[in-house]
């Protein structure tokens, strides 16, 4: 079973605007990258995939502007402790 997630680039966007639009931020590290790659995904789509995959299943992350998907594992979720 292949699980895939489509992303959008995240550059120059305020986090509050991003979250208010129903998207959440993410970061990909490692592989053949020369640093971190920032992206955003729709919250509803991510929630469905996280419920299915959890933190132990490979996900094909389709980064905007790249031809090949990147195999990733969800490492950590961060929540606002006040909300």
C-alpha positions in Angstrom: 0.0 0.0 0.0 1.5 3.3 -1.1 0.6 6.4 0.9 1.4 9.7 -0.8 1.0 13.4 0.2 1.1 16.4 -2.1 2.8 19.5 -0.7 3.2 23.2 -1.6 6.4 25.3 -1.0 6.5 27.5 2.1 8.5 30.6 1.6 7.6 34.1 2.9 4.3 33.0 4.5 3.4 33.9 8.1 2.6 30.9 10.1 -0.7 32.4 11.4 -1.8 33.0 7.8 -0.8 29.5 6.8 -2.7 27.9 9.7 -5.8 30.2 9.2 -6.0 28.9 5.6 -6.3 25.3 6.8 -2.7 24.3 6.1 0.1 23.1 8.4 3.9 23.6 8.1 6.4 20.8 7.6 10.1 20.3 7.1 12.1 17.6 5.3 15.7 16.9 6.3 18.4 14.6 4.9 18.7 12.5 1.8 20.6 14.2 -1.0 19.4 17.7 0.1 21.8 20.4 1.0 19.6 21.5 3.9 16.1 21.6 5.1 13.1 21.9 2.7 10.1 23.7 4.1 6.6 22.9 2.8 2.9 23.0 3.8 0.1 20.5 3.5 -3.7 20.7 4.0 -4.6 19.8 7.6 -7.4 17.5 6.7 -5.3 15.5 4.2 -2.5 15.2 6.7 -4.8 14.1 9.5 -6.2 11.2 7.4 -2.7 10.1 6.4 -1.4 10.3 10.0 -4.3 8.3 11.3 -3.5 5.6 8.7 0.3 5.7 8.7 1.3 6.9 12.1 5.0 7.4 12.8 6.2 4.1 11.5 5.1 3.9 7.8 6.9 5.3 4.8 5.1 8.1 3.0 5.8 9.3 -0.6 6.0 13.1 -0.1 5.5 14.8 -3.5 7.3 18.1 -3.1 6.2 21.0 -5.3 8.8 21.5 -8.1 10.4 18.1 -7.8 9.8 15.3 -10.2 10.4 12.3 -7.9 8.6 11.8 -4.6 10.7 11.6 -1.4 10.3 8.7 1.0 9.7 10.1 4.5 8.6 9.0 8.0 6.8 11.4 10.3 9.2 12.0 13.1 7.5 14.4 15.4 4.3 16.4 15.7 4.3 19.7 17.7 1.2 21.1 19.3 0.5 24.5 20.8 0.3 23.9 24.6 -2.1 26.7 25.2 -4.6 25.8 22.5 
